Amino acid sequence: MKLGIGLYRHMLDSEHFRFARQLGCTDVIVHLASYYSKEKGVVTATDEKNNYGNCDTNDPVWTLDGLQDLKAAAEKEGINIYGIENFNPSDWYDVLLDGPERKTQMEKLKTIIRNAGKAGIHNFGYNFSFAGVWGHQRLPVARGGAVSACFHASDLDIDSPIPDGEIWNMTYKQGEKGKFVAPITRDMLWDRVKRFIDELLPVAEEAKVALALHPDDPPMPELRQTARLVFQPKYYEKLIGLNKSPMNQLEFCLGSIQEMSEGNVYDCTDKFSAENRISYVHFRNVKGHVPDYDEVFLDEGDIDMFRILKILKKNGFKGLLIPDHTPEMSCPGAWYAGMAYAIGYMTAALKTVNEE
């Protein structure tokens, strides 16, 4: 198994690649869409007045030259780009919404997957969701009052509709004031994701790029009047059943699975690692389940992380583990300190399990 970290768009520079290598990482997962920024941070609950801003359009980083340049910059610091996480909302909003630009956007997604494969990036995480990652607060909920992400549905208006022109908490066009995305049923959602994977997986097979679905975060059955896709472990099974391509894989988020109201994270890990369906793992810990949970340090949550590693080892998992995100330490460089703690824990845990 390999260890790495995830880097957001504003972190894709030599300083952060070097930081990852200093931690002992060999690989990183990169986010090319600019939903988070150094200045903006996390927006708890986007609405008509506040979201993550406008989507970038025609960003050259998605071209073959752009991806090759990024990969070369990482390799210069001793780091491999293992995968890309999430499409730019401006490139696939009508794939999600089944709108008039769907056909054109699907062709663009196929080009992106081909470019990734040619650049030597063989894993692509995605989240087939309208509301996206929504409702997370940043509060001192981890040990010692460390600030971390949490979700408490009673503090939020979880039925607030998504404004016209917005998807995945970002604006892709100037929407009509007072107009909203129409409610979306579960049947509609599953029909759209099947069409999506059936069209994209043949390209992914040719490019040797795994398409890895992230479970819903938060794993609520509905959010903002739209159905959610994978809010229980059984829906991961349903996704794999839709298309048996070996490139139909999972972005396996331990935290999101543990947050679900049903299922067992250990059984789920055992099943999908044994079936070779896990592209990479978000190795994070939580306390609680929806509709109330807190993200905490790796050693204080409800998941026995050593047990997870033992299951992955038993089933021969060779992929990447990343913390995804962690509680932040109360010190200068809070993100760096939190990430360093997580990778230090993971390094020691993996060494212990491998030596057993």
N, C-alpha and C positions, 0 to 999 in steps of 0.2 A: 504494500500500500504506500501511496505517496502523500506527502503533506504539502499544503499550499494555503494561500489566502485569496480572498476576493477583492478586487480593486475596482472602484468606481471611475467614471470617465475622467474626473479631475485629478485622479491619482496615477494615471497612465504615463509615468515619467521615470527617468533613471533613478531618482531618489527612492521611489516606492518599490521599484523592481529590486534595487539594492537592499532595501529594508527587508523584503521578503527573503532574499538569499541569506542575509545575516541571521534571520530567524532559523535557518536550516531548511527552508522550503526549496523545493525543486520546481514547482509549478504555480501558476496563478489562473484564476478565472477572471475574465475581464468583462466589465459592463461598458458597452459603447454608447448606449442611449444616455442622455444627460438628465435623467430624472432627479438625481441627487447632485448637489453641488456643495462646495466648501462653505459658501455663504448661506444657502437656504436650509440645508439639513433636512430633517424629517418633518413633513406637514402632517399633523395628526389626522385630520379629516378634511379632505378637499371638498370644496363646494362651489357655488356659482362665483364666489369672490376670490377664492384662494386655491391654487393648485401648484404643480411643479413647473409651471411655465409652458412656453411654446416648444413644440417638438422641433428639433433640427431637421432640415430637409436637404437631401442630396449631399449628405456629409461624406467627404472623400475617405473617411476611415473605413467605410464599408466596401470600398473598391478592393480589387486584388492588390493593387500597389499599396493602398493604405494598410491592409492587413499584413502584408509582407514587411512593410516598414515597421509596424508595431511589433511584430514577432522578432524582427532583427534587433530592435531596441531592447527588448526583454532578454534575448539571448546574449547580448553584449554584457549584461549583468549576471549571467549564469542562470537565467530563469526561462522556463518553457511556458508558453501559453497553452494550457490544457484545453480551455474551452471559452466560449462566449456565452454570456447569460443575457437573454432577452433581446427581442427585436425592438427596433425603434418604433414607437406607436404610430408615427407618421407613415411608416412603410407597410402597415398591415391593419389599419383601423377598419377597412371595409371587408377584410377577411373575417374579423371578429363580428362585425355588424351585418355581414352579408349584404353589403351595399354595392353600388354601381361600379366601383373601382376594383372589385374583388379580383377579377381575372388579371388585370394589369398588376395588381399588388402581389398576387401569387407568383407571377413570372419574376418579379423583383426578389421575392424570398428565395426562389430557386437559384437565382444568380448569386445571392448572398451565401447560400449553402455551398454552391460550387466554388466560390471565392475562398471560403473558409477551408475547404478541403485542399485546394491548390496551395494555400498558404501553410498547410501542415497543421491546421487547427481542427481536431476531429471530434469535438463535442460541442453541442449547441443546446443550451437550456432555454426553455420558453415557459410561459405561464398563460394558458388560454383563458383569459379572464377579462371582464369589462371594467370592474371596479379596481382590479389590481390589488396591490398591497395597500390596505386602507385601514385607518382607525388606530394605528399604533401611537401610543403616547410615549414620551421619554420622561421617566420618573425614577426616583432613587429606590428601586425595588429589589436590587441584588444585594448580596452580602455587604455589610458595612455602609449601606446607603449609596452603593455604586449606581449611577444612572444607567438605565437600560430600557429596552423596549418592552411594552406591556399592552394588553388589550382588555378593556373592560366595557362591554357592550352597553351597560346601563348609563355610561357617561356620554354616549354618542347617539346621534340620530341615524341608526343603521338603515333606515328606509328612505333617506334623502335621495332623490333621483339624480342621475348623472346628467349634467348640462349638455345640451347639444354642442357638438364640436369638440367634445372631450372624450378621451378613452385612456385607461390606465393612468388616470390622474394628471394627464397632460393635454394641452390644447393643440389640436391638429388643424383647426380652421376656426374662423370667427363664427361662432354659433348664433343662432337666432335667440334673442332674449326671451326668456319665459318658456322656451321649448326644451324638452329633455329626451334622453334616450328612452325608447319605448321599453316597457317591461319585457324581460327575456325569460322564457320557460326552460326547464331542464331538457325537454325533448329538443327544443330548438338548438340549445347549446351542444348537445351530443351529436346532432346531425351536422353541425358546422365543424366540430373538431374531427369527425370522421372524414368529411370531405377534405379537410386540411391535411391530415396525415396521409390519406390515400394518394393525394396529389404530390406531396412533398417527399414522402419516404423513398420512392424510386430514385429521385435525384440524390437524396442522402445516401442511399446504398452505393450509387455510382461514385459519389464524392468521398465515401467512407467517413461520413460525419453522423454521429449518433444524435438523434433528436430526443432531448431529455425533458420530460414534462415535470414542472414543479407542482406540488400540491397547493391547494388554496391557502393563502396566508392573509388574514385569519381563516381557518377552516370552518366557516359558517355555511349553512345550506343555501342561504340567500344573503345578498348584500346590495344595498342601494337599488332594490327592485329588480335585480338580475340574479339568475341562478348561478351557482358555483359548481365547478366540474368535479374536483377531487377533494371532498370535504370529509370523506371516510376512506379507510384503506381499501375497501371493496371496490372503489371506483378506479383505483390503480389497476386492479385485475380487469375491470371492464375495458379500460383503455388498451391494455395489451391484447385483449381478446378482439378488439376491432381490427387489428392488423398485426400479423405475426412476423413482420419484418424484424430482423435482428437489430436494425437501427431504431426501432421503436422502443425507446428506453426511458429511464426515470432519472430526474434530478431529485435525489432522495434526501428530503429535508427531515431529519430526525425530529427537530423541534416541532414542525408543523404536524407531523404524524402523531407525536405525543399529545399535542393540543387537541386532537380530534376527540369527539365524545364517545366513539366506539373503537373497537379493535385493540391490538396489542403491538407495540413498536418492535418487540423482539421477534414475534412471529412474522411480522411484515418484513423485517430485515432478513430473516432466514429464508423466507420464500423467494424474495426477488433477487437476493444475491446468489442463491442456488440456481436460479433460472438465468443468471447472467444478464439481468435487465437493469442493473444500476450503472449509470454513466459516471456520476460522481455524487459525493455525500456532503450535505450541509451538516456538519458535526457540531450541533449546539444543543443546549439543555434548557428546560423550562420547568416551572411549577404551575400546576393547574391545567384546566381544559377550557375550551370555549364554553360559555361566553366570557370567562375570566381567567387570564393566565399572565405570568410574568416570565420574561427571558432572564436567565441567571447564569452565574459562572458554571463551568462544566462540571465541577465537583460538588455542586449544591442542589442540583435539580432532581426531578423525579426519575430521570433515566439513569440506569447503571451503564455508564459509557464504556467501562471495561468489558461488560457483557456484550455490548454491541461489537466491539473490536474482536472479541473471541468468535462471534458468529461470522463476521466478515472473513476472518482468517480461516475458519473451518471450511468455508465455501469458496476459498481461493480468490477473493476479491483483490484485484490489482490496481484499482483506480485511485482517484484522488479524494482526499478528505480535506475540507476547508471549514474554518469556524463560521463562515458566512458573516455574522456580526456578533459582537460580544458586549457585555457590560463595559463601561468606560471607567478607568481609575480616576480617583480624585487627585490629579497631579497634572503638571504641564505635559502636553502630548498624550491626552487621555485615551484617544483611539489607539495610538501606538502601544501604550502600556497594556491596555486590555487585550489587544491582539497578541502581544508578546507573551502575556500570561497564558492565553489559550493555546498557542503553539507550543509553549514549554510543557504544558500539561499533556498535550497530545503526543509530543515526542517521547516523553517518559512513559506514558501509558502504552504506546505502540511498541516501544522497546521491551517493556515488561511482558506484554502479550506474546511478542515474537520469540522471546527467550524461554517461554514455558514449554 
